């Protein structure tokens, strides 16, 4: 019962139906708090409540958590492609990102004493942090677009790079980070989860990797339809975003780019936490973990 509660909170498919509508109805700041903070409570619950409380018994249903994560990863790109509301598209991207967290949590339990469990656990924690920053940028951009154009409908937008070049840069970089492009924090997190999970769940990892081209497809499709192409004259004379709209989004963007290039400060702290948590005996019997000399992530 507790597991299903956290699956609803993350949310994982098929418990996700509340999230897109919640984002559509929420103001921009509400969506930022929901995506950046509140969704992470589901992942935190898996890490710090469910697994320690269940102990060794957690291995009996851990494959179910992995399955929920995989289904979320595979489902989200196709659901996102069907959306007409830009904000709803970003909401479905969150479901896929949270699915990677479920996959990493499951791998950290199933890997036994394999060093890869530290990599998967650290990657899942970093994904929670990374997703919070990246998605906040995207929802912030959606809010700015709606404020200036009075619409979020993808078909009504287009050619915004001509009117709002600063916003276009933030939106494009944010979508690239969301799809897991190298040099952004999302790549570091998802690579850690997939590499740490492969030894234990190769089929799950291969299927998750298959979704990557489709994930890239809906991100690029959204960028092309909103930022490029002919400008919709019905939008009127749209003005460039103000400095107070640009500055917070730019700061978040700089943070996730820096963490994509140099993630070691955050990764180091998370790796220490993962090693302590996994060696504490809360999940599986205490045993040695041979962490690679360079740490969970060699870079």
C-alpha positions as CSV (number, residue, x, y, z in Angstrom):
1,X,0.0,0.0,0.0
2,X,2.8,2.4,0.9
3,X,4.6,1.6,-2.4
4,X,1.5,2.4,-4.4
5,X,1.1,5.7,-2.5
6,X,4.7,6.7,-3.5
7,X,4.0,5.6,-7.1
8,X,1.1,8.0,-7.2
9,X,3.2,10.8,-5.8
10,X,6.1,10.4,-8.3
11,X,3.9,9.6,-10.4
12,X,4.4,6.4,-12.3
13,X,2.1,5.0,-15.0
14,X,-0.7,4.0,-14.5
15,X,-1.1,6.3,-11.5
16,X,-0.1,9.4,-13.5
17,X,-3.4,10.8,-14.7
18,X,-3.6,13.5,-12.1
19,X,-0.3,15.2,-13.0
20,X,-0.9,16.7,-16.5
21,X,-4.2,18.2,-15.5
22,X,-2.7,19.5,-12.3
23,X,0.0,21.3,-14.3
24,X,-2.4,22.7,-16.8
25,X,-4.6,24.2,-14.0
26,X,-1.8,25.4,-11.8
27,X,-0.1,28.8,-12.2
28,X,3.5,28.9,-13.4
29,X,4.9,29.1,-9.8
30,X,2.6,26.2,-8.8
31,X,3.9,24.0,-11.6
32,X,7.5,24.9,-10.7
33,X,7.0,23.9,-7.1
34,X,5.1,20.8,-8.1
35,X,7.7,19.6,-10.6
36,X,10.8,20.8,-8.7
37,X,9.9,19.8,-5.2
38,X,6.7,17.9,-4.6
39,X,7.2,15.1,-7.2
40,X,10.5,14.3,-5.5
41,X,8.8,13.4,-2.3
42,X,7.7,10.2,-4.1
43,X,11.3,9.3,-4.9
44,X,12.4,10.3,-1.4
45,X,9.8,8.0,0.1
46,X,11.1,5.1,-1.9
47,X,14.7,5.8,-0.8
48,X,14.2,6.7,2.9
49,X,10.8,5.2,3.9
50,X,9.8,2.2,1.8
51,X,13.1,0.3,1.3
52,X,14.5,0.7,4.9
53,X,11.1,-0.1,6.4
54,X,10.6,-3.3,4.4
55,X,14.3,-4.4,4.6
56,X,15.1,-7.7,2.9
57,X,11.3,-8.1,2.1
58,X,11.6,-5.2,-0.4
59,X,13.3,-7.6,-2.8
60,X,10.0,-9.4,-3.3
61,X,8.3,-6.4,-5.0
62,X,11.3,-4.4,-6.2
63,X,10.7,-5.8,-9.8
64,X,7.3,-4.2,-9.7
65,X,8.9,-0.8,-9.0
66,X,11.3,-1.4,-11.9
67,X,8.3,-2.3,-14.1
68,X,6.4,0.8,-13.2
69,X,9.5,2.9,-14.0
70,X,10.0,1.1,-17.4
71,X,6.4,1.6,-18.4
72,X,6.6,5.3,-17.5
73,X,9.8,5.7,-19.6
74,X,8.2,4.0,-22.6
75,X,4.8,5.6,-22.3
76,X,5.8,9.2,-21.8
77,X,7.2,10.1,-25.2
78,X,4.2,8.8,-27.1
79,X,1.8,10.5,-24.7
80,X,3.8,13.8,-25.1
81,X,3.7,13.7,-28.9
82,X,-0.1,13.6,-28.7
83,X,-0.4,16.8,-26.7
84,X,-1.5,20.2,-28.0
85,X,-0.8,22.1,-24.8
86,X,2.9,22.9,-24.4
87,X,2.6,22.8,-20.6
88,X,1.0,19.3,-20.8
89,X,3.8,18.1,-23.0
90,X,6.4,19.2,-20.4
91,X,4.3,17.4,-17.7
92,X,4.5,14.1,-19.6
93,X,8.3,14.5,-19.9
94,X,8.4,14.6,-16.1
95,X,6.7,11.2,-16.0
96,X,9.5,9.7,-18.1
97,X,12.2,11.3,-16.0
98,X,10.6,10.0,-12.8
99,X,10.5,6.5,-14.3
100,X,14.3,6.6,-14.5
101,X,14.4,7.2,-10.8
102,X,12.2,4.1,-10.1
103,X,14.6,2.1,-12.3
104,X,17.6,3.3,-10.4
105,X,16.0,2.5,-7.0
106,X,15.2,-1.0,-8.1
107,X,18.7,-1.6,-9.5
108,X,20.3,-0.4,-6.2
109,X,18.5,-3.2,-4.4
110,X,18.7,-6.0,-6.9
111,X,22.4,-5.6,-7.6
112,X,23.3,-7.2,-4.3
113,X,26.9,-6.4,-3.4
114,X,27.8,-5.4,-6.9
115,X,29.6,-1.9,-7.1
116,X,27.0,-1.0,-9.8
117,X,24.4,-0.6,-7.1
118,X,26.1,2.5,-5.8
119,X,26.2,3.9,-9.4
120,X,22.5,3.3,-9.9
121,X,21.6,4.7,-6.5
122,X,23.7,7.8,-7.0
123,X,22.3,8.3,-10.5
124,X,18.7,8.1,-9.2
125,X,19.4,10.7,-6.6
126,X,21.2,13.0,-9.1
127,X,18.2,12.5,-11.5
128,X,15.9,13.9,-8.8
129,X,18.1,17.0,-8.4
130,X,18.7,17.4,-12.1
131,X,15.1,17.0,-13.1
132,X,14.0,19.6,-10.6
133,X,16.2,22.2,-12.2
134,X,15.6,21.4,-15.8
135,X,11.8,21.1,-15.5
136,X,11.6,24.3,-13.6
137,X,13.2,26.1,-16.6
138,X,10.8,24.5,-19.0
139,X,7.7,25.3,-16.9
140,X,9.1,28.8,-16.4
141,X,9.4,29.2,-20.2
142,X,5.9,28.0,-20.7
143,X,4.7,30.6,-18.2
144,X,6.6,33.4,-20.0
145,X,5.2,32.3,-23.4
146,X,1.6,32.3,-22.1
147,X,2.1,35.7,-20.5
148,X,3.4,37.3,-23.7
149,X,1.3,35.4,-26.3
150,X,-1.8,34.5,-24.2
151,X,-1.7,30.9,-25.4
152,X,0.1,27.6,-24.8
153,X,-1.4,25.8,-27.7
154,X,1.5,24.5,-29.8
155,X,-0.4,24.9,-33.1
156,X,-1.0,28.6,-32.4
157,X,2.7,29.3,-31.7
158,X,5.7,29.4,-34.1
159,X,8.6,31.5,-35.1
160,X,9.1,32.9,-31.5
161,X,12.9,33.1,-32.1
162,X,12.2,36.2,-34.2
163,X,10.4,38.0,-31.4
164,X,11.8,36.4,-28.3
165,X,15.4,35.3,-29.0
166,X,16.4,35.2,-25.3
167,X,13.5,33.0,-24.4
168,X,14.3,30.8,-27.5
169,X,17.8,30.1,-26.2
170,X,16.5,29.1,-22.8
171,X,13.8,26.9,-24.2
172,X,16.0,25.1,-26.7
173,X,18.8,24.5,-24.1
174,X,16.1,23.3,-21.6
175,X,14.6,20.9,-24.1
176,X,18.0,19.6,-25.0
177,X,18.8,19.0,-21.3
178,X,15.5,17.3,-20.8
179,X,16.1,14.8,-23.6
180,X,19.4,13.9,-22.0
181,X,21.9,15.6,-24.3
182,X,25.6,15.4,-23.2
183,X,27.0,18.4,-21.4
184,X,23.8,18.8,-19.4
185,X,23.0,17.3,-16.0
186,X,20.2,15.1,-17.4
187,X,22.8,13.1,-19.4
188,X,24.9,12.4,-16.3
189,X,21.9,11.2,-14.2
190,X,20.4,9.0,-16.9
191,X,23.8,7.5,-17.9
192,X,24.5,6.7,-14.3
193,X,21.1,4.9,-13.9
194,X,21.4,2.9,-17.1
195,X,25.0,1.9,-16.6
196,X,24.4,1.0,-12.9
197,X,21.3,-1.0,-13.8
198,X,22.5,-2.9,-16.9
199,X,24.3,-5.7,-15.0
200,X,21.2,-6.5,-13.0
201,X,18.4,-5.7,-15.4
202,X,19.8,-5.7,-19.0
203,X,16.4,-6.1,-20.6
204,X,14.9,-3.2,-18.7
205,X,17.9,-1.0,-19.6
206,X,17.7,-1.9,-23.3
207,X,14.0,-1.2,-23.5
208,X,14.5,2.1,-21.7
209,X,17.3,3.0,-24.1
210,X,15.0,2.3,-27.0
211,X,12.8,5.1,-25.8
212,X,15.6,7.7,-26.2
213,X,15.0,8.4,-29.9
214,X,11.3,8.9,-29.3
215,X,12.1,11.2,-26.4
216,X,14.4,13.2,-28.6
217,X,11.6,13.3,-31.2
218,X,8.9,15.0,-29.2
219,X,11.4,17.5,-27.7
220,X,12.7,18.5,-31.1
221,X,9.1,18.5,-32.5
222,X,8.0,20.9,-29.7
223,X,11.1,23.2,-30.3
224,X,10.5,23.2,-34.1
225,X,6.7,24.0,-33.8
226,X,7.1,26.8,-31.2
227,X,10.5,28.4,-31.8
228,X,11.0,28.0,-35.5
229,X,8.9,28.2,-38.7
230,X,6.7,31.1,-39.8
231,X,5.6,33.5,-37.1
232,X,1.9,33.5,-36.3
233,X,0.7,37.0,-37.0
234,X,-2.4,36.4,-35.0
235,X,-0.2,36.6,-31.9
236,X,0.3,40.3,-32.5
237,X,3.4,42.2,-31.7
238,X,5.0,40.0,-29.1
239,X,7.7,41.7,-27.0
240,X,11.0,40.2,-25.8
241,X,11.0,38.9,-22.3
242,X,12.0,41.3,-19.5
243,X,15.2,41.0,-17.5
244,X,13.4,39.8,-14.4
245,X,11.8,37.0,-16.4
246,X,15.1,36.0,-18.0
247,X,17.4,36.1,-15.0
248,X,16.1,33.3,-12.8
249,X,15.6,31.0,-15.8
250,X,19.1,31.8,-17.0
251,X,20.6,31.0,-13.6
252,X,18.9,27.6,-13.5
253,X,20.1,26.9,-17.0
254,X,23.7,27.8,-16.1
255,X,23.5,25.5,-13.1
256,X,22.3,22.4,-15.0
257,X,24.9,23.0,-17.8
258,X,27.7,23.4,-15.2
259,X,26.6,20.1,-13.5
260,X,26.6,18.4,-16.9
261,X,30.2,19.4,-17.4
262,X,31.4,19.1,-13.8
263,X,29.0,17.1,-11.7
264,X,31.6,15.9,-9.2
265,X,30.7,18.2,-6.3
266,X,27.1,17.0,-6.2
267,X,27.9,13.5,-7.3
268,X,30.5,13.1,-4.5
269,X,28.1,14.1,-1.8
270,X,25.4,11.8,-3.2
271,X,27.8,8.9,-3.6
272,X,28.8,9.2,0.1
273,X,25.2,9.1,1.1
274,X,24.5,6.1,-1.2
275,X,27.5,4.1,0.2
276,X,26.3,4.7,3.8
277,X,22.7,3.9,3.0
278,X,23.5,0.7,1.1
279,X,26.1,-0.5,3.7
280,X,23.8,0.2,6.6
281,X,22.0,-3.1,6.3
282,X,18.6,-1.5,6.0
283,X,17.9,-3.1,2.7
284,X,20.1,-6.2,2.4
285,X,22.5,-7.9,4.8
286,X,25.7,-5.8,5.4
287,X,28.4,-6.6,3.0
288,X,31.4,-5.0,1.3
289,X,31.0,-2.9,-1.8
290,X,34.1,-2.4,-3.9
291,X,33.5,1.1,-5.2
292,X,35.6,1.9,-8.3
293,X,38.7,4.0,-7.4
294,X,37.4,7.0,-9.3
295,X,34.1,6.9,-7.4
296,X,30.7,5.9,-8.7
297,X,31.2,8.2,-11.7
298,X,34.7,8.1,-13.1
299,X,34.6,11.7,-14.2
